[in-house]
Amino acid sequence: MQIHALSIGEAVPRDNFEAVIQSAFDAAVNLRLSNADRLITLLISDHYELPQGIRIESKDIRLQSLTVGLLAACRAGVLRFESSPLTIDLRGAPVWKCHLSELNVNMQSSSAERSWTAVWQILNERQRLNKTEIIADDLFQLNAGSLLSQKISRPVLQLISSTEQFDLQGSIHAAEKMIGLGPGVTPAGDDFLIGFLAGLWSISGKDQRQLSFVNAFGDRLMQIADQTNLISRTYLYHAIQGQFSSSLSNLAEAIALGSENLPGIAETAMRVGHSSGMDSVTGLLIGLCIWNTELSLA
Protein backbone atom coordinates (compact mmCIF):
# COMPACT_ATOMS: atom_id res chain seq x y z
CA MET A 1 0.00 0.00 0.00
CA GLN A 2 1.55 3.29 -1.09
CA ILE A 3 0.41 6.64 0.23
CA HIS A 4 1.62 10.15 -0.41
CA ALA A 5 2.93 12.35 2.38
CA LEU A 6 0.85 15.47 2.90
CA SER A 7 3.91 17.42 4.05
CA ILE A 8 7.42 16.94 5.36
CA GLY A 9 9.26 19.05 7.90
CA GLU A 10 12.31 21.03 6.85
CA ALA A 11 14.61 18.71 8.84
CA VAL A 12 13.53 15.52 7.03
CA PRO A 13 16.13 14.23 4.55
CA ARG A 14 14.80 14.77 1.05
CA ASP A 15 15.87 11.67 -0.88
CA ASN A 16 17.81 8.89 0.82
CA PHE A 17 18.19 7.78 4.43
CA GLU A 18 18.20 4.63 6.55
CA ALA A 19 16.60 4.24 9.95
CA VAL A 20 15.16 1.84 12.49
CA ILE A 21 11.81 2.18 14.27
CA GLN A 22 12.62 3.50 17.75
CA SER A 23 9.10 3.79 19.19
CA ALA A 24 5.53 3.42 17.97
CA PHE A 25 2.28 5.00 19.18
CA ASP A 26 -1.28 5.15 17.89
CA ALA A 27 -0.74 8.25 15.76
CA ALA A 28 3.05 8.50 15.51
CA VAL A 29 6.06 6.33 14.74
CA ASN A 30 9.59 7.52 15.51
CA LEU A 31 12.43 6.44 13.22
CA ARG A 32 15.99 6.70 14.47
CA LEU A 33 18.30 7.84 11.71
CA SER A 34 21.27 5.53 11.21
CA ASN A 35 23.77 8.37 10.87
CA ALA A 36 22.49 10.82 13.51
CA ASP A 37 21.41 10.88 17.14
CA ARG A 38 17.91 12.09 16.38
CA LEU A 39 14.56 10.98 15.04
CA ILE A 40 12.21 11.35 12.10
CA THR A 41 8.54 11.17 13.11
CA LEU A 42 5.80 9.67 10.96
CA LEU A 43 2.61 11.51 11.92
CA ILE A 44 -1.04 10.72 11.35
CA SER A 45 -2.54 14.20 11.54
CA ASP A 46 -4.80 16.56 9.68
CA HIS A 47 -2.90 19.64 10.80
CA TYR A 48 -0.05 19.04 13.29
CA GLU A 49 3.42 19.67 11.85
CA LEU A 50 6.92 18.96 13.19
CA PRO A 51 10.28 20.05 11.77
CA GLN A 52 11.25 16.35 11.77
CA GLY A 53 7.78 15.16 10.75
CA ILE A 54 6.40 13.25 7.79
CA ARG A 55 2.64 13.91 7.88
CA ILE A 56 0.07 11.56 6.39
CA GLU A 57 -3.74 11.59 6.33
CA SER A 58 -5.60 10.09 9.26
CA LYS A 59 -8.32 8.33 7.30
CA ASP A 60 -7.81 4.67 6.45
CA ILE A 61 -4.19 4.63 7.64
CA ARG A 62 -3.08 2.09 10.19
CA LEU A 63 0.42 1.84 11.60
CA GLN A 64 0.07 -1.43 13.51
CA SER A 65 2.44 -3.20 11.14
CA LEU A 66 5.22 -0.82 12.10
CA THR A 67 6.82 -2.17 15.27
CA VAL A 68 9.91 -1.27 17.24
CA GLY A 69 13.12 -2.60 15.71
CA LEU A 70 11.94 -2.79 12.08
CA LEU A 71 14.34 -1.36 9.53
CA ALA A 72 13.28 1.46 7.24
CA ALA A 73 14.91 2.95 4.18
CA CYS A 74 14.12 5.86 1.91
CA ARG A 75 15.37 5.66 -1.66
CA ALA A 76 14.70 8.31 -4.30
CA GLY A 77 12.04 9.84 -2.07
CA VAL A 78 10.07 6.64 -1.31
CA LEU A 79 10.07 5.33 2.27
CA ARG A 80 9.75 1.56 2.75
CA PHE A 81 9.63 -0.63 5.83
CA GLU A 82 10.93 -4.13 6.45
CA SER A 83 8.13 -6.75 6.58
CA SER A 84 5.40 -4.18 5.89
CA PRO A 85 3.42 -3.49 2.72
CA LEU A 86 3.23 0.21 3.60
CA THR A 87 5.31 2.64 1.54
CA ILE A 88 5.24 6.41 1.77
CA ASP A 89 5.98 8.62 -1.21
CA LEU A 90 7.72 11.83 -0.11
CA ARG A 91 8.19 13.13 -3.64
CA GLY A 92 6.37 16.36 -4.31
CA ALA A 93 5.25 16.78 -0.69
CA PRO A 94 5.33 20.44 0.38
CA VAL A 95 8.06 21.25 2.89
CA TRP A 96 6.79 22.76 6.13
CA LYS A 97 9.10 25.33 7.72
CA CYS A 98 8.79 26.94 11.12
CA HIS A 99 9.15 30.74 10.82
CA LEU A 100 9.06 31.47 14.54
CA SER A 101 12.61 32.89 14.60
CA GLU A 102 11.46 35.58 12.15
CA LEU A 103 8.56 36.70 14.36
CA ASN A 104 10.31 39.43 16.40
CA VAL A 105 7.49 39.68 18.97
CA ASN A 106 7.20 43.06 20.67
CA MET A 107 5.83 42.23 24.10
CA GLN A 108 5.63 45.93 24.96
CA SER A 109 2.73 46.35 22.54
CA SER A 110 -0.66 46.51 24.25
CA SER A 111 -2.07 43.86 21.90
CA ALA A 112 0.67 41.32 22.65
CA GLU A 113 0.47 42.06 26.35
CA ARG A 114 -3.30 41.48 26.42
CA SER A 115 -2.90 38.26 24.44
CA TRP A 116 -0.14 37.02 26.72
CA THR A 117 -2.25 37.71 29.81
CA ALA A 118 -5.25 35.89 28.31
CA VAL A 119 -3.18 32.80 27.48
CA TRP A 120 -1.54 32.79 30.92
CA GLN A 121 -5.01 32.71 32.47
CA ILE A 122 -6.23 29.97 30.11
CA LEU A 123 -3.10 27.93 30.83
CA ASN A 124 -3.46 28.07 34.61
CA GLU A 125 -7.16 27.24 34.41
CA ARG A 126 -6.46 24.26 32.16
CA GLN A 127 -3.65 23.01 34.40
CA ARG A 128 -5.82 23.21 37.50
CA LEU A 129 -8.73 21.54 35.73
CA ASN A 130 -6.49 18.68 34.57
CA LYS A 131 -4.72 18.53 37.96
CA THR A 132 -1.32 18.57 36.29
CA GLU A 133 1.84 18.32 38.37
CA ILE A 134 3.01 21.73 37.16
CA ILE A 135 0.79 24.79 37.43
CA ALA A 136 2.43 27.91 36.02
CA ASP A 137 1.48 30.23 38.89
CA ASP A 138 2.99 27.82 41.43
CA LEU A 139 6.44 28.12 39.86
CA PHE A 140 6.78 31.58 41.43
CA GLN A 141 5.96 30.33 44.91
CA LEU A 142 8.73 28.15 46.34
CA ASN A 143 7.48 25.00 48.09
CA ALA A 144 4.04 25.34 46.47
CA GLY A 145 2.23 22.70 44.45
CA SER A 146 3.32 19.14 43.69
CA LEU A 147 6.71 17.63 44.46
CA LEU A 148 7.71 18.03 40.82
CA SER A 149 6.63 21.68 40.88
CA GLN A 150 8.73 22.27 43.97
CA LYS A 151 11.75 20.61 42.34
CA ILE A 152 11.51 22.67 39.17
CA SER A 153 10.47 26.06 40.55
CA ARG A 154 13.87 27.13 41.89
CA PRO A 155 15.79 26.36 38.66
CA VAL A 156 13.01 28.07 36.67
CA LEU A 157 13.47 31.24 38.70
CA GLN A 158 17.24 30.98 38.31
CA LEU A 159 16.85 30.46 34.55
CA ILE A 160 14.70 33.60 34.28
CA SER A 161 17.08 35.73 36.32
CA SER A 162 20.25 34.49 34.61
CA THR A 163 18.82 34.84 31.10
CA GLU A 164 17.60 38.37 31.77
CA GLN A 165 21.18 39.24 32.78
CA PHE A 166 22.76 37.37 29.84
CA ASP A 167 24.47 35.11 32.38
CA LEU A 168 25.13 32.04 30.24
CA GLN A 169 26.75 29.98 32.97
CA GLY A 170 23.88 30.63 35.36
CA SER A 171 21.29 29.76 32.72
CA ILE A 172 22.99 26.48 31.87
CA HIS A 173 23.37 25.63 35.56
CA ALA A 174 19.60 26.09 35.94
CA ALA A 175 18.79 24.14 32.76
CA GLU A 176 20.96 21.24 33.90
CA LYS A 177 18.71 20.84 36.94
CA MET A 178 15.64 20.75 34.70
CA ILE A 179 16.67 18.55 31.81
CA GLY A 180 15.19 15.06 32.05
CA LEU A 181 13.16 16.08 35.11
CA GLY A 182 9.75 14.45 35.37
CA PRO A 183 8.01 11.33 34.02
CA GLY A 184 6.67 10.69 30.55
CA VAL A 185 7.88 10.30 26.99
CA THR A 186 9.11 13.89 27.10
CA PRO A 187 9.81 14.95 30.72
CA ALA A 188 8.27 18.19 31.98
CA GLY A 189 11.65 19.88 32.40
CA ASP A 190 12.49 19.24 28.74
CA ASP A 191 9.09 20.46 27.56
CA PHE A 192 9.53 23.66 29.56
CA LEU A 193 13.01 24.26 28.09
CA ILE A 194 11.69 23.72 24.54
CA GLY A 195 8.93 26.25 25.14
CA PHE A 196 11.38 28.65 26.77
CA LEU A 197 13.62 28.49 23.70
CA ALA A 198 10.56 29.15 21.51
CA GLY A 199 9.92 32.29 23.55
CA LEU A 200 13.52 33.48 23.22
CA TRP A 201 13.58 32.88 19.47
CA SER A 202 10.27 34.71 19.14
CA ILE A 203 11.49 37.91 20.77
CA SER A 204 15.10 38.06 19.62
CA GLY A 205 14.47 39.28 16.08
CA LYS A 206 17.72 40.70 14.72
CA ASP A 207 19.10 41.81 18.08
CA GLN A 208 22.65 40.47 17.90
CA ARG A 209 23.22 40.33 21.65
CA GLN A 210 20.06 38.33 22.21
CA LEU A 211 20.68 36.05 19.23
CA SER A 212 24.24 35.39 20.38
CA PHE A 213 22.96 34.41 23.79
CA VAL A 214 20.26 32.12 22.38
CA ASN A 215 22.78 30.38 20.12
CA ALA A 216 25.36 30.01 22.89
CA PHE A 217 22.71 28.75 25.31
CA GLY A 218 21.55 26.23 22.71
CA ASP A 219 25.08 24.98 22.05
CA ARG A 220 25.69 24.43 25.75
CA LEU A 221 22.25 22.87 26.24
CA MET A 222 22.95 20.30 23.54
CA GLN A 223 26.13 19.31 25.38
CA ILE A 224 24.06 18.17 28.37
CA ALA A 225 21.14 16.75 26.37
CA ASP A 226 22.42 13.21 26.84
CA GLN A 227 20.89 13.43 30.33
CA THR A 228 17.45 12.88 28.77
CA ASN A 229 15.93 10.43 26.29
CA LEU A 230 16.26 10.40 22.51
CA ILE A 231 12.76 11.74 21.82
CA SER A 232 13.38 14.77 24.02
CA ARG A 233 16.87 15.23 22.60
CA THR A 234 15.39 15.40 19.12
CA TYR A 235 12.92 18.12 20.11
CA LEU A 236 15.70 20.00 21.92
CA TYR A 237 17.99 19.69 18.91
CA HIS A 238 15.41 21.33 16.66
CA ALA A 239 14.46 23.94 19.27
CA ILE A 240 18.08 25.01 19.42
CA GLN A 241 17.90 25.60 15.64
CA GLY A 242 14.74 27.70 16.08
CA GLN A 243 12.48 24.90 14.81
CA PHE A 244 9.30 24.04 16.71
CA SER A 245 5.96 22.29 16.25
CA SER A 246 3.22 24.09 14.37
CA SER A 247 1.04 24.27 17.50
CA LEU A 248 3.70 26.07 19.53
CA SER A 249 4.80 28.40 16.74
CA ASN A 250 1.17 29.20 15.85
CA LEU A 251 0.53 30.21 19.46
CA ALA A 252 3.56 32.51 19.54
CA GLU A 253 2.37 34.15 16.33
CA ALA A 254 -1.19 34.48 17.65
CA ILE A 255 0.11 36.27 20.76
CA ALA A 256 2.23 38.58 18.62
CA LEU A 257 -0.68 39.48 16.34
CA GLY A 258 -3.46 39.48 18.93
CA SER A 259 -5.40 36.86 16.97
CA GLU A 260 -9.18 36.74 17.44
CA ASN A 261 -8.90 32.93 17.61
CA LEU A 262 -6.33 33.08 20.42
CA PRO A 263 -8.22 30.83 22.89
CA GLY A 264 -8.65 28.09 20.29
CA ILE A 265 -5.02 28.28 19.20
CA ALA A 266 -3.91 28.17 22.85
CA GLU A 267 -6.10 25.13 23.56
CA THR A 268 -4.65 23.34 20.51
CA ALA A 269 -1.11 23.90 21.79
CA MET A 270 -2.01 22.77 25.30
CA ARG A 271 -3.70 19.55 24.16
CA VAL A 272 -0.45 18.01 22.90
CA GLY A 273 0.27 14.87 24.92
CA HIS A 274 -0.93 14.40 28.50
CA SER A 275 0.73 17.53 29.89
CA SER A 276 3.62 18.17 27.46
CA GLY A 277 1.70 20.86 25.60
CA MET A 278 0.88 22.74 28.79
CA ASP A 279 4.48 22.50 30.02
CA SER A 280 5.78 23.80 26.69
CA VAL A 281 3.27 26.66 26.70
CA THR A 282 4.40 27.53 30.23
CA GLY A 283 7.98 27.78 28.96
CA LEU A 284 6.90 29.78 25.91
CA LEU A 285 5.01 32.38 27.94
CA ILE A 286 7.88 32.80 30.39
CA GLY A 287 10.41 32.99 27.55
CA LEU A 288 8.38 35.75 25.89
CA CYS A 289 8.81 37.86 29.03
CA ILE A 290 12.60 37.90 28.90
CA TRP A 291 14.44 41.12 27.90
CA ASN A 292 11.71 43.21 26.28
CA THR A 293 8.67 43.45 28.49
CA GLU A 294 7.42 45.06 31.64
CA LEU A 295 5.09 42.16 32.38
CA SER A 296 5.47 40.88 35.94
CA LEU A 297 5.61 37.11 36.35
CA ALA A 298 5.83 37.14 40.12
N, C-alpha and C positions, 0 to 999 in steps of 0.2 A: 504494500500500500504506500503510494507516494503522495505526499502533501506538500504544499508550497508554504514557506514561511511568510507570515504577514509583515514582519519587520525583523531586523537584526540590529542589536546595539552596536555602537561605534567601536567597541573593544573586541567584537567577535572577529576572528580571522576570516578573511573573505573567501579563500579558495580551498586550501589544504590544511588539515590538522589531524592529529590523532589524540585520542582521549580514552578514559575509562570512566564508567559510571560510578560516581563517588557516593551519591545518595539519591533516593527517589521518594517523592511525595505524591499526593493525589493530583496536584496541578503543576508540579515542577520536578524536573530531573536535573541534577547537577553533574556535569562532566568535568573531570579533572584533566587538564591539558597535560600531555606527556612531556612537554618541554618548558613548563612554567608552573610555579607554585600558586596557581589560581584556577578558577572554575569558569566554565561556560554554563549558562542555565537555560534549559529548554522549558518554556513557559506556555501553559494553556491559559490564555487570557484574551478578553475582548479589548483591553485598553492598557493594562499595566506593562510598562517598559522598564528594562534594565540596561545599563551600558554593556553588560556581558550577556544579554538575553537574546534568545531566538524565540520569537513569539509565534504561536500557531493558534488557529481557531479552536474554540472550546467545543463546538458541536461535533459529535460523532468521532471524537479523538480519544483514544484510550492509551494509557502509558503503562499498563500492567505488565507488558512483555519486556519492559526495560527495567532490569534489576541490577542491584549493586554488583560491580565486578565485571559487567559486560564491556567488551571493547567497542569503541566507536571510531569511525574514520570519515573524514570529509575529503572528497576528491573532486576537483573541478566544480566545487560549489554544491555537491550533493552529499548529504550526511547519511551514513548507513550504520546499522548496529548489528553486532554479532548475534546470531540466532534470533533475529527479529525481522519480520517482513516490512517493518516501518522504515521508510526513507523520507528525508526532508530535503526539499529543493530550496537552497538559499539564493539561487540565481535570480536576479531581478528584484529581490526583496528590498524595499526602501530601508535606508540606514537611519536609525533613530539616534540623535545626538542630544545630549543634555547641554543646555545653554545657560545654566545657572551662573557660571563664573562671569558671564557677560551682563548680569542683571544690574549690578551697582545700586543696590537698594539704599535709599535715603531714609533712614529711620527717624530723621528729624521732621519729615513731612507729616502733617496732621493726618493725612489719609492712611499712611503706613502705620502710624502710631495707633490709630483707632482700630485698624485691622489686626495689628499685633495683640492689642488688649482683648479683642473679641476672641481670637484664637486661644489665647492663654486661658480665658474663662471656659471656653468649650473643652479644652484639654483637661483642665482640673476636674470639671464636672464629669467627663467621660471616665477619667481615671478613678474617681470616687465611686461612680456607678458600677464599674467593672471590678472594683476592689483590687486594683493592681498594687504590686509591691512598691512601686515608685509613684508618688503623687508630686507634681512639680512644685507646688507651694511648700511641701514639707522639706524640700532640699535646702531651704533657707532658714530652717529651724533645726539646729543640731539636736540629736537625740529624739527627733520626732518621727513618727511613722514606723514602718516595718524595719526589721533588722537590716535588710538590704538597703533601704533608704538611709538608714543611719550610717552604714558603711560607705555609701557613695557620696553623702552630702558634703563631708569635709573636703575630699578631693575636688568635687565640683566647685566649691567656693574658692579653693586654691587655684583651680584652672581659670576661673573667671578673673580673679585678681591678677594672676601672673600674665595672662594674655592681654589684659588691658594695659599692662605696663611693658609689654613686649619682652617679658622675661621668659626666654625660651626654656632655660633649664627648669624653672619653676613649673612651667606648663607641662613639660614632659614628665617631671616628677609626679605631678597630679595625675596625668593620663596613665602612667604606669600602675597606679593604684586602682584604676578603673578598668583597664583592659582585661577582658575575660571574666569580669565580675558579674555573677548572676547565672541562673540556670537558663536552659533553652538552646535552641539551634543557634541563635545569635544572642549572646549574653547582653543584659541590659546596659552594662558599661560600654560595650562596643557600639550598641545602637545609639547611645547618647553621644559618643565621640563622632560617629558618622554624621548625626544631625548637627552637632556643633561645627564640624568642618563645613557642612552645607551653609550654615549661617555665616561663617567667616568668608567663604567664597562669594556669597551673595552680596556682602557689603564692601568687599575690598576694591572692586572696580579696577581702576588703573593706578591706585595709590601704591607706589613702589615699596614703601616701608611695610605696609600691611601685606602686600603680596609676598614680599621676601620672608616675612614672618610665617605666613601660611605655608609656603613651600618648605621652609626650614623645619617647621613643626611637623609637617607631613613626612619629611625624610627621616626625622628622628623617630616618629611614631611607627614607621614601617620597620625600623630596626628592632622594636620590641613587640611586633605583631605576632611573633612566634609563641607568645604567651596565650594566644587564643586559638580557636579552631580554624580550619581552612575556609569554611563558609564565611565567617566573620572577616578573616584576613582578605578574602576576595573583595568584600564590600569596602573594607578600609583601603585597600589598594586603589580602588577606583575613586573613592572619596578624596584621597590625597591628590588625584589628578583633576579634581573638580567635576567628577562624574557621579551622578546620583540617580536614583529611581525617578520615574516620571511623577509618582505621587508626591514625593518630597520636593522636587524642583517645581512642580505645579503650585504647591502651597506657598513656597517662597515667592514665586511670581505673583500669586494672588494677593499676598500681603503687600508687596511692593506697589501693586496697581490698585489696591482697594476694590477687588472684584466683588460684584454683587452676589456671586455664588460662593463666597468665602466659606460659609458654614459647611456646604456640601463638599467642597474641595478639602477642607480640614478633616471632615469625617472620613473621607476616602483615604487620606494619608494615615489616619489613626487606626484604621481597620486592618492594616497590614499585620499579619501574624496574630499571636495571642496578645502581646503587649509591645512587640518590637516597634510598631508604628508609633505608638504613643511615646515610647522612650526616645525615638528618633526626633519626633516633633518637639519634645522637651528640649533636646539638644539644639535643634534648629532655632527655636525661639530665644534661647539664651545666647546662642552664637550671634543672632541678629542684633543683640544689645551691646555687643563689644565695640568700642572705639567711637561710634558716631551717633550716640543717642543719649538723651537725658532720661530715658525710661528707668524707673527704679525697680529692681528685681526683689529687693529685700522686703 
